[in-house]
């Protein structure tokens, strides 16, 4: 009989602490996701600056590449080689 009362005490303790513990776990997960999204947002902002600068540069300095400027800028910002004298689109 003593063991049944002990099990009830343990069950009551688990029930009493379950909601706050799950709340804490959920909060930690939400903060972790927010931190991850912040770094992704920073990378996206840098890529957008690179792309905008690349398109502007290509349109001003190489007007003959106007129809390819978007693709060339995206390629460069994704780590591709810059357009040189021999590798430029015609």
C-alpha positions, 0 to 999 in steps of 0.5 A: 500500500505504501508503494501506491501512495508513493506512485501517486506522489510522483504522478502528482509531481510530474503533472505539476511540473510538466507544463512549466518544463514544456513551456521552457522547452518551447521557449528555448526552441523558439529562441533557437529558431529566431537566432537561426532566421536572423543569420539567414536574413543577414545572408539574404541582405548581403546577397541582395546588395551584391546582386543590386551592385552587380546589375548596376555595375554591368549596366553602366560598364558593359551595356552590351550585356544588358540582356544577360546582366541579371544572370551574370550578377546572380552567378557572381553572387552565388560564387561564380567567376566574374565576367572577363574579357574572354568569358563574357557573353556576346 
